[in-house]
Amino acid sequence: MYRTTALLIFGFLLFLFGFVALVLMLVGLQLSFLAFIDHWGRSIGLVIRLLMVFGGVVIVYLCRARFER
């Protein structure tokens, strides 16, 4: 597997889990394996979830972009 493909999959999964966790947090639920995020408080948990979403988008964009050399 190429490095770009692995990073693309990682970025997409990061975006997907961050987005799902964000939506579930808005309705009062949470993913069990991401429950530790709210250990420091709900506002920090919100920031971490938003960073997951935006970080995933940035990783996917950087993997798909063709940079001129």
All heavy atoms as TSV, in Angstrom:
chain	resi	resn	atom	element	x	y	z
A	1	MET	N	N	0.845	-1.171	0.000
A	1	MET	CA	C	0.000	0.000	0.000
A	1	MET	C	C	0.896	1.241	0.000
A	1	MET	O	O	1.851	1.325	0.740
A	1	MET	CB	C	-0.899	-0.021	1.233
A	1	MET	CG	C	-1.831	1.162	1.290
A	1	MET	SD	S	-2.883	1.237	2.756
A	1	MET	CE	C	-3.890	-0.188	2.543
A	2	TYR	N	N	0.561	2.164	-0.842
A	2	TYR	CA	C	1.340	3.386	-0.928
A	2	TYR	C	C	1.076	4.282	0.278
A	2	TYR	O	O	0.019	4.233	0.897
A	2	TYR	CB	C	0.983	4.145	-2.211
A	2	TYR	CG	C	1.385	3.398	-3.455
A	2	TYR	CD1	C	0.433	2.846	-4.289
A	2	TYR	CD2	C	2.724	3.235	-3.769
A	2	TYR	CE1	C	0.800	2.157	-5.424
A	2	TYR	CE2	C	3.103	2.556	-4.905
A	2	TYR	CZ	C	2.141	2.017	-5.731
A	2	TYR	OH	O	2.511	1.327	-6.842
A	3	ARG	N	N	2.059	5.117	0.587
A	3	ARG	CA	C	1.942	6.018	1.736
A	3	ARG	C	C	0.784	6.998	1.552
A	3	ARG	O	O	0.067	7.300	2.494
A	3	ARG	CB	C	3.247	6.776	1.922
A	3	ARG	CG	C	3.218	7.689	3.129
A	3	ARG	CD	C	4.500	8.453	3.310
A	3	ARG	NE	N	5.586	7.503	3.449
A	3	ARG	CZ	C	6.853	7.790	3.198
A	3	ARG	NH1	N	7.183	8.988	2.802
A	3	ARG	NH2	N	7.785	6.896	3.354
A	4	THR	N	N	0.585	7.480	0.325
A	4	THR	CA	C	-0.490	8.440	0.090
A	4	THR	C	C	-1.856	7.795	0.306
A	4	THR	O	O	-2.754	8.435	0.843
A	4	THR	CB	C	-0.442	8.966	-1.349
A	4	THR	OG1	O	0.829	8.767	-1.917
A	4	THR	CG2	C	-0.757	10.411	-1.426
A	5	THR	N	N	-1.993	6.549	-0.106
A	5	THR	CA	C	-3.263	5.861	0.092
A	5	THR	C	C	-3.544	5.654	1.571
A	5	THR	O	O	-4.677	5.843	2.026
A	5	THR	CB	C	-3.241	4.491	-0.628
A	5	THR	OG1	O	-2.868	4.694	-1.983
A	5	THR	CG2	C	-4.586	3.831	-0.563
A	6	ALA	N	N	-2.529	5.277	2.327
A	6	ALA	CA	C	-2.713	5.086	3.767
A	6	ALA	C	C	-3.084	6.406	4.445
A	6	ALA	O	O	-3.965	6.439	5.311
A	6	ALA	CB	C	-1.445	4.510	4.380
A	7	LEU	N	N	-2.434	7.495	4.052
A	7	LEU	CA	C	-2.772	8.804	4.634
A	7	LEU	C	C	-4.165	9.251	4.217
A	7	LEU	O	O	-4.879	9.877	5.010
A	7	LEU	CB	C	-1.735	9.848	4.214
A	7	LEU	CG	C	-0.445	9.856	5.009
A	7	LEU	CD1	C	0.545	10.844	4.396
A	7	LEU	CD2	C	-0.693	10.193	6.447
A	8	LEU	N	N	-4.560	8.938	2.996
A	8	LEU	CA	C	-5.896	9.286	2.524
A	8	LEU	C	C	-6.962	8.547	3.337
A	8	LEU	O	O	-7.946	9.151	3.772
A	8	LEU	CB	C	-6.032	8.953	1.044
A	8	LEU	CG	C	-7.310	9.379	0.353
A	8	LEU	CD1	C	-7.387	10.892	0.295
A	8	LEU	CD2	C	-7.358	8.794	-1.038
A	9	ILE	N	N	-6.747	7.268	3.581
A	9	ILE	CA	C	-7.688	6.492	4.387
A	9	ILE	C	C	-7.716	7.013	5.821
A	9	ILE	O	O	-8.788	7.165	6.422
A	9	ILE	CB	C	-7.321	4.998	4.338
A	9	ILE	CG1	C	-7.574	4.449	2.934
A	9	ILE	CG2	C	-8.113	4.204	5.375
A	9	ILE	CD1	C	-7.035	3.063	2.711
A	10	PHE	N	N	-6.543	7.320	6.384
A	10	PHE	CA	C	-6.478	7.867	7.738
A	10	PHE	C	C	-7.215	9.198	7.830
A	10	PHE	O	O	-7.971	9.441	8.777
A	10	PHE	CB	C	-5.020	8.035	8.172
A	10	PHE	CG	C	-4.871	8.719	9.495
A	10	PHE	CD1	C	-5.194	8.061	10.665
A	10	PHE	CD2	C	-4.409	10.023	9.563
A	10	PHE	CE1	C	-5.067	8.695	11.891
A	10	PHE	CE2	C	-4.284	10.662	10.783
A	10	PHE	CZ	C	-4.612	9.995	11.952
A	11	GLY	N	N	-7.022	10.085	6.859
A	11	GLY	CA	C	-7.698	11.378	6.858
A	11	GLY	C	C	-9.201	11.237	6.744
A	11	GLY	O	O	-9.964	11.932	7.425
A	12	PHE	N	N	-9.644	10.318	5.878
A	12	PHE	CA	C	-11.079	10.112	5.727
A	12	PHE	C	C	-11.688	9.547	7.008
A	12	PHE	O	O	-12.756	9.985	7.442
A	12	PHE	CB	C	-11.355	9.172	4.555
A	12	PHE	CG	C	-12.816	8.892	4.355
A	12	PHE	CD1	C	-13.654	9.874	3.865
A	12	PHE	CD2	C	-13.346	7.658	4.674
A	12	PHE	CE1	C	-15.009	9.628	3.695
A	12	PHE	CE2	C	-14.687	7.405	4.510
A	12	PHE	CZ	C	-15.530	8.386	4.018
A	13	LEU	N	N	-11.021	8.576	7.642
A	13	LEU	CA	C	-11.538	8.008	8.886
A	13	LEU	C	C	-11.535	9.039	10.018
A	13	LEU	O	O	-12.462	9.079	10.830
A	13	LEU	CB	C	-10.731	6.779	9.286
A	13	LEU	CG	C	-10.953	5.541	8.430
A	13	LEU	CD1	C	-10.014	4.435	8.860
A	13	LEU	CD2	C	-12.399	5.094	8.488
A	14	LEU	N	N	-10.499	9.873	10.059
A	14	LEU	CA	C	-10.448	10.939	11.066
A	14	LEU	C	C	-11.610	11.900	10.885
A	14	LEU	O	O	-12.287	12.273	11.854
A	14	LEU	CB	C	-9.112	11.674	10.973
A	14	LEU	CG	C	-8.793	12.683	12.055
A	14	LEU	CD1	C	-8.643	11.990	13.390
A	14	LEU	CD2	C	-7.516	13.422	11.704
A	15	PHE	N	N	-11.878	12.290	9.639
A	15	PHE	CA	C	-13.013	13.163	9.353
A	15	PHE	C	C	-14.326	12.482	9.714
A	15	PHE	O	O	-15.190	13.084	10.367
A	15	PHE	CB	C	-13.021	13.557	7.873
A	15	PHE	CG	C	-14.288	14.228	7.447
A	15	PHE	CD1	C	-14.513	15.553	7.762
A	15	PHE	CD2	C	-15.257	13.535	6.740
A	15	PHE	CE1	C	-15.693	16.180	7.381
A	15	PHE	CE2	C	-16.427	14.146	6.359
A	15	PHE	CZ	C	-16.653	15.474	6.679
A	16	LEU	N	N	-14.480	11.233	9.321
A	16	LEU	CA	C	-15.730	10.514	9.548
A	16	LEU	C	C	-16.014	10.352	11.042
A	16	LEU	O	O	-17.119	10.665	11.514
A	16	LEU	CB	C	-15.681	9.146	8.876
A	16	LEU	CG	C	-16.945	8.311	8.969
A	16	LEU	CD1	C	-18.046	8.944	8.134
A	16	LEU	CD2	C	-16.661	6.903	8.483
A	17	PHE	N	N	-15.017	9.878	11.811
A	17	PHE	CA	C	-15.225	9.702	13.242
A	17	PHE	C	C	-15.428	11.037	13.951
A	17	PHE	O	O	-16.231	11.139	14.881
A	17	PHE	CB	C	-14.067	8.943	13.880
A	17	PHE	CG	C	-14.060	7.478	13.555
A	17	PHE	CD1	C	-12.894	6.851	13.177
A	17	PHE	CD2	C	-15.210	6.734	13.620
A	17	PHE	CE1	C	-12.869	5.507	12.872
A	17	PHE	CE2	C	-15.211	5.385	13.324
A	17	PHE	CZ	C	-14.039	4.770	12.952
A	18	GLY	N	N	-14.719	12.071	13.531
A	18	GLY	CA	C	-14.904	13.385	14.128
A	18	GLY	C	C	-16.285	13.949	13.858
A	18	GLY	O	O	-16.934	14.503	14.754
A	19	PHE	N	N	-16.760	13.779	12.630
A	19	PHE	CA	C	-18.080	14.294	12.265
A	19	PHE	C	C	-19.189	13.534	12.994
A	19	PHE	O	O	-20.118	14.138	13.536
A	19	PHE	CB	C	-18.277	14.214	10.754
A	19	PHE	CG	C	-19.554	14.834	10.279
A	19	PHE	CD1	C	-19.685	16.207	10.246
A	19	PHE	CD2	C	-20.620	14.044	9.893
A	19	PHE	CE1	C	-20.870	16.792	9.814
A	19	PHE	CE2	C	-21.796	14.605	9.468
A	19	PHE	CZ	C	-21.928	15.989	9.426
A	20	VAL	N	N	-19.088	12.210	13.016
A	20	VAL	CA	C	-20.095	11.407	13.711
A	20	VAL	C	C	-20.082	11.717	15.213
A	20	VAL	O	O	-21.142	11.860	15.834
A	20	VAL	CB	C	-19.864	9.901	13.450
A	20	VAL	CG1	C	-20.710	9.047	14.369
A	20	VAL	CG2	C	-20.160	9.572	11.996
A	21	ALA	N	N	-18.902	11.856	15.796
A	21	ALA	CA	C	-18.811	12.184	17.219
A	21	ALA	C	C	-19.390	13.564	17.503
A	21	ALA	O	O	-20.041	13.766	18.531
A	21	ALA	CB	C	-17.354	12.118	17.681
A	22	LEU	N	N	-19.186	14.500	16.585
A	22	LEU	CA	C	-19.733	15.848	16.751
A	22	LEU	C	C	-21.254	15.837	16.693
A	22	LEU	O	O	-21.923	16.448	17.532
A	22	LEU	CB	C	-19.164	16.770	15.672
A	22	LEU	CG	C	-19.490	18.237	15.760
A	22	LEU	CD1	C	-18.909	18.815	17.038
A	22	LEU	CD2	C	-18.944	18.962	14.556
A	23	VAL	N	N	-21.820	15.125	15.724
A	23	VAL	CA	C	-23.281	15.048	15.598
A	23	VAL	C	C	-23.885	14.328	16.808
A	23	VAL	O	O	-24.897	14.766	17.356
A	23	VAL	CB	C	-23.675	14.353	14.275
A	23	VAL	CG1	C	-25.152	14.037	14.231
A	23	VAL	CG2	C	-23.282	15.220	13.091
A	24	LEU	N	N	-23.259	13.238	17.231
A	24	LEU	CA	C	-23.779	12.510	18.390
A	24	LEU	C	C	-23.685	13.340	19.662
A	24	LEU	O	O	-24.553	13.246	20.536
A	24	LEU	CB	C	-23.039	11.187	18.565
A	24	LEU	CG	C	-23.361	10.101	17.539
A	24	LEU	CD1	C	-22.501	8.882	17.787
A	24	LEU	CD2	C	-24.835	9.745	17.565
A	25	MET	N	N	-22.634	14.165	19.783
A	25	MET	CA	C	-22.506	15.021	20.953
A	25	MET	C	C	-23.648	16.037	21.000
A	25	MET	O	O	-24.148	16.372	22.085
A	25	MET	CB	C	-21.172	15.760	20.939
A	25	MET	CG	C	-20.909	16.540	22.215
A	25	MET	SD	S	-19.477	17.583	22.117
A	25	MET	CE	C	-20.187	19.026	21.380
A	26	LEU	N	N	-24.086	16.505	19.847
A	26	LEU	CA	C	-25.168	17.487	19.804
A	26	LEU	C	C	-26.501	16.906	20.262
A	26	LEU	O	O	-27.356	17.649	20.742
A	26	LEU	CB	C	-25.294	18.065	18.394
A	26	LEU	CG	C	-24.115	18.920	17.933
A	26	LEU	CD1	C	-24.292	19.325	16.483
A	26	LEU	CD2	C	-23.969	20.144	18.811
A	27	VAL	N	N	-26.680	15.590	20.110
A	27	VAL	CA	C	-27.928	14.973	20.565
A	27	VAL	C	C	-27.772	14.280	21.919
A	27	VAL	O	O	-28.687	13.625	22.395
A	27	VAL	CB	C	-28.488	13.980	19.518
A	27	VAL	CG1	C	-28.881	14.699	18.250
A	27	VAL	CG2	C	-27.519	12.870	19.242
A	28	GLY	N	N	-26.584	14.391	22.534
A	28	GLY	CA	C	-26.387	13.871	23.876
A	28	GLY	C	C	-25.840	12.457	23.952
A	28	GLY	O	O	-25.908	11.841	25.010
A	29	LEU	N	N	-25.323	11.939	22.857
A	29	LEU	CA	C	-24.743	10.600	22.848
A	29	LEU	C	C	-23.251	10.701	22.579
A	29	LEU	O	O	-22.734	11.771	22.285
A	29	LEU	CB	C	-25.408	9.746	21.763
A	29	LEU	CG	C	-26.913	9.555	21.882
A	29	LEU	CD1	C	-27.450	8.845	20.663
A	29	LEU	CD2	C	-27.241	8.780	23.135
A	30	GLN	N	N	-22.550	9.562	22.671
A	30	GLN	CA	C	-21.129	9.560	22.345
A	30	GLN	C	C	-20.700	8.179	21.888
A	30	GLN	O	O	-21.325	7.186	22.242
A	30	GLN	CB	C	-20.281	10.018	23.518
A	30	GLN	CG	C	-20.354	9.151	24.744
A	30	GLN	CD	C	-19.546	9.738	25.871
A	30	GLN	OE1	O	-18.879	10.752	25.706
A	30	GLN	NE2	N	-19.599	9.108	27.017
A	31	LEU	N	N	-19.660	8.131	21.092
A	31	LEU	CA	C	-19.063	6.864	20.704
A	31	LEU	C	C	-18.263	6.337	21.885
A	31	LEU	O	O	-17.527	7.090	22.534
A	31	LEU	CB	C	-18.154	7.055	19.492
A	31	LEU	CG	C	-18.837	7.476	18.184
A	31	LEU	CD1	C	-17.800	7.835	17.142
A	31	LEU	CD2	C	-19.732	6.370	17.681
A	32	SER	N	N	-18.377	5.059	22.161
A	32	SER	CA	C	-17.761	4.515	23.382
A	32	SER	C	C	-16.237	4.613	23.356
A	32	SER	O	O	-15.622	4.853	24.389
A	32	SER	CB	C	-18.196	3.067	23.588
A	32	SER	OG	O	-17.768	2.267	22.508
A	33	PHE	N	N	-15.606	4.432	22.186
A	33	PHE	CA	C	-14.152	4.482	22.162
A	33	PHE	C	C	-13.607	5.903	22.110
A	33	PHE	O	O	-12.393	6.105	22.188
A	33	PHE	CB	C	-13.588	3.647	20.998
A	33	PHE	CG	C	-14.007	4.127	19.635
A	33	PHE	CD1	C	-13.216	5.015	18.936
A	33	PHE	CD2	C	-15.167	3.666	19.056
A	33	PHE	CE1	C	-13.585	5.456	17.688
A	33	PHE	CE2	C	-15.545	4.092	17.803
A	33	PHE	CZ	C	-14.751	4.989	17.119
A	34	LEU	N	N	-14.477	6.902	21.988
A	34	LEU	CA	C	-14.059	8.300	22.050
A	34	LEU	C	C	-14.567	8.992	23.317
A	34	LEU	O	O	-14.550	10.219	23.416
A	34	LEU	CB	C	-14.555	9.062	20.821
A	34	LEU	CG	C	-13.955	8.652	19.483
A	34	LEU	CD1	C	-14.588	9.447	18.353
A	34	LEU	CD2	C	-12.453	8.834	19.483
A	35	ALA	N	N	-14.987	8.218	24.299
A	35	ALA	CA	C	-15.544	8.790	25.532
A	35	ALA	C	C	-14.492	9.539	26.343
A	35	ALA	O	O	-14.821	10.453	27.099
A	35	ALA	CB	C	-16.179	7.693	26.374
A	36	PHE	N	N	-13.224	9.182	26.180
A	36	PHE	CA	C	-12.167	9.840	26.947
A	36	PHE	C	C	-11.996	11.306	26.561
A	36	PHE	O	O	-11.412	12.084	27.307
A	36	PHE	CB	C	-10.839	9.104	26.768
A	36	PHE	CG	C	-10.247	9.247	25.395
A	36	PHE	CD1	C	-9.331	10.258	25.135
A	36	PHE	CD2	C	-10.602	8.394	24.367
A	36	PHE	CE1	C	-8.786	10.406	23.882
A	36	PHE	CE2	C	-10.060	8.527	23.114
A	36	PHE	CZ	C	-9.148	9.538	22.864
A	37	ILE	N	N	-12.507	11.697	25.407
A	37	ILE	CA	C	-12.360	13.085	24.945
A	37	ILE	C	C	-13.063	14.051	25.891
A	37	ILE	O	O	-12.589	15.153	26.138
A	37	ILE	CB	C	-12.882	13.226	23.503
A	37	ILE	CG1	C	-11.969	12.465	22.546
A	37	ILE	CG2	C	-12.968	14.680	23.085
A	37	ILE	CD1	C	-12.448	12.461	21.117
A	38	ASP	N	N	-14.187	13.639	26.449
A	38	ASP	CA	C	-14.942	14.515	27.351
A	38	ASP	C	C	-14.415	14.502	28.776
A	38	ASP	O	O	-15.012	15.099	29.659
A	38	ASP	CB	C	-16.422	14.110	27.349
A	38	ASP	CG	C	-17.109	14.526	26.071
A	38	ASP	OD1	O	-16.696	15.532	25.481
A	38	ASP	OD2	O	-18.068	13.836	25.662
A	39	HIS	N	N	-13.307	13.840	29.007
A	39	HIS	CA	C	-12.725	13.788	30.355
A	39	HIS	C	C	-12.315	15.180	30.844
A	39	HIS	O	O	-12.404	15.478	32.032
A	39	HIS	CB	C	-11.519	12.841	30.361
A	39	HIS	CG	C	-10.810	12.761	31.666
A	39	HIS	ND1	N	-11.374	12.154	32.770
A	39	HIS	CD2	C	-9.611	13.227	32.066
A	39	HIS	CE1	C	-10.539	12.242	33.776
A	39	HIS	NE2	N	-9.451	12.890	33.382
A	40	TRP	N	N	-11.879	16.041	29.937
A	40	TRP	CA	C	-11.410	17.377	30.312
A	40	TRP	C	C	-12.520	18.417	30.255
A	40	TRP	O	O	-12.277	19.589	30.496
A	40	TRP	CB	C	-10.270	17.799	29.400
A	40	TRP	CG	C	-9.100	16.893	29.531
A	40	TRP	CD1	C	-8.229	16.823	30.570
A	40	TRP	CD2	C	-8.680	15.895	28.597
A	40	TRP	NE1	N	-7.298	15.842	30.338
A	40	TRP	CE2	C	-7.545	15.268	29.141
A	40	TRP	CE3	C	-9.153	15.474	27.365
A	40	TRP	CZ2	C	-6.892	14.247	28.478
A	40	TRP	CZ3	C	-8.505	14.459	26.710
A	40	TRP	CH2	C	-7.381	13.851	27.273
A	41	GLY	N	N	-13.725	18.019	29.887
A	41	GLY	CA	C	-14.846	18.953	29.809
A	41	GLY	C	C	-15.472	18.936	28.430
A	41	GLY	O	O	-14.871	18.521	27.451
A	42	ARG	N	N	-16.702	19.424	28.367
A	42	ARG	CA	C	-17.424	19.390	27.095
A	42	ARG	C	C	-16.877	20.385	26.081
A	42	ARG	O	O	-16.883	20.117	24.888
A	42	ARG	CB	C	-18.906	19.630	27.328
A	42	ARG	CG	C	-19.570	18.456	28.037
A	42	ARG	CD	C	-21.067	18.643	28.180
A	42	ARG	NE	N	-21.780	18.807	26.927
A	42	ARG	CZ	C	-22.219	17.801	26.176
A	42	ARG	NH1	N	-22.000	16.569	26.558
A	42	ARG	NH2	N	-22.883	18.047	25.075
A	43	SER	N	N	-16.404	21.525	26.545
A	43	SER	CA	C	-15.890	22.516	25.589
A	43	SER	C	C	-14.575	22.046	24.963
A	43	SER	O	O	-14.364	22.216	23.759
A	43	SER	CB	C	-15.708	23.872	26.264
A	43	SER	OG	O	-14.802	23.759	27.332
A	44	ILE	N	N	-13.711	21.438	25.752
A	44	ILE	CA	C	-12.467	20.884	25.205
A	44	ILE	C	C	-12.797	19.719	24.273
A	44	ILE	O	O	-12.168	19.544	23.230
A	44	ILE	CB	C	-11.520	20.441	26.335
A	44	ILE	CG1	C	-11.144	21.627	27.216
A	44	ILE	CG2	C	-10.283	19.767	25.785
A	44	ILE	CD1	C	-10.349	22.690	26.509
A	45	GLY	N	N	-13.803	18.919	24.629
A	45	GLY	CA	C	-14.247	17.828	23.767
A	45	GLY	C	C	-14.760	18.330	22.435
A	45	GLY	O	O	-14.493	17.729	21.385
A	46	LEU	N	N	-15.483	19.446	22.460
A	46	LEU	CA	C	-15.963	20.049	21.219
A	46	LEU	C	C	-14.802	20.500	20.348
A	46	LEU	O	O	-14.785	20.268	19.136
A	46	LEU	CB	C	-16.892	21.224	21.524
A	46	LEU	CG	C	-17.393	22.020	20.324
A	46	LEU	CD1	C	-18.298	21.162	19.471
A	46	LEU	CD2	C	-18.095	23.276	20.780
A	47	VAL	N	N	-13.815	21.131	20.959
A	47	VAL	CA	C	-12.647	21.598	20.212
A	47	VAL	C	C	-11.884	20.417	19.603
A	47	VAL	O	O	-11.466	20.468	18.435
A	47	VAL	CB	C	-11.732	22.451	21.119
A	47	VAL	CG1	C	-10.403	22.741	20.455
A	47	VAL	CG2	C	-12.427	23.731	21.512
A	48	ILE	N	N	-11.735	19.343	20.357
A	48	ILE	CA	C	-11.021	18.163	19.853
A	48	ILE	C	C	-11.782	17.544	18.681
A	48	ILE	O	O	-11.188	17.164	17.669
A	48	ILE	CB	C	-10.794	17.146	20.986
A	48	ILE	CG1	C	-9.793	17.706	21.984
A	48	ILE	CG2	C	-10.302	15.808	20.431
A	48	ILE	CD1	C	-9.630	16.866	23.236
A	49	ARG	N	N	-13.101	17.474	18.786
A	49	ARG	CA	C	-13.903	16.924	17.685
A	49	ARG	C	C	-13.809	17.796	16.445
A	49	ARG	O	O	-13.702	17.287	15.323
A	49	ARG	CB	C	-15.347	16.757	18.122
A	49	ARG	CG	C	-15.546	15.610	19.082
A	49	ARG	CD	C	-16.984	15.567	19.589
A	49	ARG	NE	N	-17.208	14.459	20.499
A	49	ARG	CZ	C	-17.088	14.536	21.803
A	49	ARG	NH1	N	-16.755	15.677	22.386
A	49	ARG	NH2	N	-17.304	13.480	22.558
A	50	LEU	N	N	-13.847	19.106	16.627
A	50	LEU	CA	C	-13.705	20.009	15.480
A	50	LEU	C	C	-12.319	19.883	14.848
A	50	LEU	O	O	-12.185	19.924	13.620
A	50	LEU	CB	C	-13.970	21.455	15.906
A	50	LEU	CG	C	-15.426	21.800	16.200
A	50	LEU	CD1	C	-15.527	23.213	16.757
A	50	LEU	CD2	C	-16.277	21.655	14.958
A	51	LEU	N	N	-11.293	19.730	15.677
A	51	LEU	CA	C	-9.946	19.520	15.146
A	51	LEU	C	C	-9.843	18.210	14.381
A	51	LEU	O	O	-9.122	18.138	13.376
A	51	LEU	CB	C	-8.922	19.563	16.279
A	51	LEU	CG	C	-8.604	20.933	16.850
A	51	LEU	CD1	C	-7.676	20.800	18.049
A	51	LEU	CD2	C	-7.999	21.825	15.790
A	52	MET	N	N	-10.557	17.189	14.829
A	52	MET	CA	C	-10.575	15.925	14.102
A	52	MET	C	C	-11.190	16.113	12.718
A	52	MET	O	O	-10.656	15.618	11.711
A	52	MET	CB	C	-11.363	14.860	14.877
A	52	MET	CG	C	-10.660	14.302	16.073
A	52	MET	SD	S	-11.698	13.208	17.076
A	52	MET	CE	C	-12.029	11.892	15.934
A	53	VAL	N	N	-12.305	16.835	12.651
A	53	VAL	CA	C	-12.984	17.056	11.371
A	53	VAL	C	C	-12.096	17.871	10.436
A	53	VAL	O	O	-11.848	17.468	9.286
A	53	VAL	CB	C	-14.340	17.760	11.591
A	53	VAL	CG1	C	-14.935	18.217	10.275
A	53	VAL	CG2	C	-15.305	16.832	12.314
A	54	PHE	N	N	-11.591	19.002	10.898
A	54	PHE	CA	C	-10.776	19.855	10.041
A	54	PHE	C	C	-9.434	19.212	9.708
A	54	PHE	O	O	-8.926	19.369	8.594
A	54	PHE	CB	C	-10.573	21.230	10.674
A	54	PHE	CG	C	-11.825	22.051	10.694
A	54	PHE	CD1	C	-12.297	22.580	11.882
A	54	PHE	CD2	C	-12.552	22.286	9.549
A	54	PHE	CE1	C	-13.456	23.324	11.910
A	54	PHE	CE2	C	-13.723	23.031	9.556
A	54	PHE	CZ	C	-14.175	23.545	10.748
A	55	GLY	N	N	-8.850	18.493	10.651
A	55	GLY	CA	C	-7.604	17.784	10.380
A	55	GLY	C	C	-7.783	16.716	9.307
A	55	GLY	O	O	-6.929	16.534	8.439
A	56	GLY	N	N	-8.893	15.986	9.370
A	56	GLY	CA	C	-9.181	14.991	8.345
A	56	GLY	C	C	-9.347	15.604	6.971
A	56	GLY	O	O	-8.839	15.080	5.978
A	57	VAL	N	N	-10.034	16.742	6.904
A	57	VAL	CA	C	-10.216	17.427	5.620
A	57	VAL	C	C	-8.873	17.898	5.068
A	57	VAL	O	O	-8.590	17.749	3.875
A	57	VAL	CB	C	-11.198	18.614	5.773
A	57	VAL	CG1	C	-11.195	19.507	4.554
A	57	VAL	CG2	C	-12.594	18.095	6.048
A	58	VAL	N	N	-8.029	18.434	5.918
A	58	VAL	CA	C	-6.715	18.918	5.474
A	58	VAL	C	C	-5.851	17.762	4.969
A	58	VAL	O	O	-5.194	17.867	3.925
A	58	VAL	CB	C	-6.006	19.695	6.616
A	58	VAL	CG1	C	-4.548	19.933	6.309
A	58	VAL	CG2	C	-6.722	21.002	6.873
A	59	ILE	N	N	-5.857	16.642	5.676
A	59	ILE	CA	C	-5.062	15.489	5.256
A	59	ILE	C	C	-5.549	14.962	3.910
A	59	ILE	O	O	-4.753	14.673	3.015
A	59	ILE	CB	C	-5.088	14.390	6.339
A	59	ILE	CG1	C	-4.298	14.838	7.551
A	59	ILE	CG2	C	-4.507	13.081	5.801
A	59	ILE	CD1	C	-4.423	13.912	8.747
A	60	VAL	N	N	-6.866	14.849	3.737
A	60	VAL	CA	C	-7.413	14.374	2.466
A	60	VAL	C	C	-7.064	15.343	1.345
A	60	VAL	O	O	-6.675	14.930	0.250
A	60	VAL	CB	C	-8.938	14.155	2.573
A	60	VAL	CG1	C	-9.564	13.945	1.202
A	60	VAL	CG2	C	-9.239	12.984	3.483
A	61	TYR	N	N	-7.180	16.640	1.605
A	61	TYR	CA	C	-6.851	17.626	0.579
A	61	TYR	C	C	-5.375	17.536	0.176
A	61	TYR	O	O	-5.051	17.566	-1.013
A	61	TYR	CB	C	-7.170	19.040	1.064
A	61	TYR	CG	C	-6.700	20.096	0.104
A	61	TYR	CD1	C	-7.390	20.333	-1.066
A	61	TYR	CD2	C	-5.547	20.837	0.362
A	61	TYR	CE1	C	-6.944	21.282	-1.979
A	61	TYR	CE2	C	-5.100	21.783	-0.524
A	61	TYR	CZ	C	-5.800	22.017	-1.693
A	61	TYR	OH	O	-5.358	22.946	-2.585
A	62	LEU	N	N	-4.495	17.423	1.149
A	62	LEU	CA	C	-3.072	17.363	0.846
A	62	LEU	C	C	-2.706	16.086	0.098
A	62	LEU	O	O	-1.785	16.081	-0.723
A	62	LEU	CB	C	-2.247	17.494	2.120
A	62	LEU	CG	C	-2.248	18.867	2.768
A	62	LEU	CD1	C	-1.465	18.843	4.071
A	62	LEU	CD2	C	-1.686	19.911	1.831
A	63	CYS	N	N	-3.414	14.999	0.373
A	63	CYS	CA	C	-3.140	13.751	-0.339
A	63	CYS	C	C	-3.647	13.788	-1.770
A	63	CYS	O	O	-3.048	13.167	-2.655
A	63	CYS	CB	C	-3.793	12.576	0.390
A	63	CYS	SG	S	-2.960	12.138	1.915
A	64	ARG	N	N	-4.722	14.504	-2.016
A	64	ARG	CA	C	-5.307	14.548	-3.345
A	64	ARG	C	C	-4.730	15.650	-4.227
A	64	ARG	O	O	-4.901	15.615	-5.440
A	64	ARG	CB	C	-6.830	14.733	-3.252
A	64	ARG	CG	C	-7.537	13.640	-2.509
A	64	ARG	CD	C	-7.527	12.333	-3.233
A	64	ARG	NE	N	-8.258	12.511	-4.487
A	64	ARG	CZ	C	-8.205	11.644	-5.495
A	64	ARG	NH1	N	-7.479	10.582	-5.408
A	64	ARG	NH2	N	-8.882	11.870	-6.586
A	65	ALA	N	N	-4.064	16.618	-3.658
A	65	ALA	CA	C	-3.528	17.747	-4.417
A	65	ALA	C	C	-2.296	17.334	-5.203
A	65	ALA	O	O	-1.506	16.516	-4.766
A	65	ALA	CB	C	-3.193	18.910	-3.474
A	66	ARG	N	N	-2.164	17.898	-6.363
A	66	ARG	CA	C	-0.974	17.680	-7.194
A	66	ARG	C	C	-0.153	18.963	-7.158
A	66	ARG	O	O	-0.550	19.988	-7.690
A	66	ARG	CB	C	-1.369	17.377	-8.636
A	66	ARG	CG	C	-2.209	16.160	-8.797
A	66	ARG	CD	C	-1.347	14.936	-8.647
A	66	ARG	NE	N	-2.177	13.749	-8.813
A	66	ARG	CZ	C	-2.028	12.661	-8.141
A	66	ARG	NH1	N	-1.083	12.575	-7.244
A	66	ARG	NH2	N	-2.801	11.637	-8.327
A	67	PHE	N	N	0.979	18.891	-6.510
A	67	PHE	CA	C	1.828	20.054	-6.367
A	67	PHE	C	C	2.852	20.083	-7.511
A	67	PHE	O	O	3.432	19.063	-7.850
A	67	PHE	CB	C	2.555	20.043	-5.024
A	67	PHE	CG	C	1.634	20.144	-3.850
A	67	PHE	CD1	C	1.371	19.023	-3.052
A	67	PHE	CD2	C	0.996	21.339	-3.556
A	67	PHE	CE1	C	0.514	19.121	-1.981
A	67	PHE	CE2	C	0.144	21.427	-2.488
A	67	PHE	CZ	C	-0.109	20.330	-1.696
A	68	GLU	N	N	3.036	21.253	-8.071
A	68	GLU	CA	C	4.017	21.426	-9.143
A	68	GLU	C	C	5.401	21.499	-8.529
A	68	GLU	O	O	5.634	22.150	-7.534
A	68	GLU	CB	C	3.743	22.720	-9.919
A	68	GLU	CG	C	2.390	22.727	-10.593
A	68	GLU	CD	C	2.326	21.713	-11.735
A	68	GLU	OE1	O	3.355	21.484	-12.389
A	68	GLU	OE2	O	1.236	21.156	-11.940
A	69	ARG	N	N	6.352	20.819	-9.151
A	69	ARG	CA	C	7.722	20.847	-8.642
A	69	ARG	C	C	8.588	21.675	-9.534
A	69	ARG	O	O	8.494	21.830	-10.640
A	69	ARG	CB	C	8.279	19.439	-8.548
A	69	ARG	CG	C	7.590	18.676	-7.458
A	69	ARG	CD	C	8.242	17.340	-7.302
A	69	ARG	NE	N	7.530	16.619	-6.265
A	69	ARG	CZ	C	8.105	15.874	-5.383
A	69	ARG	NH1	N	9.391	15.738	-5.379
A	69	ARG	NH2	N	7.409	15.256	-4.484
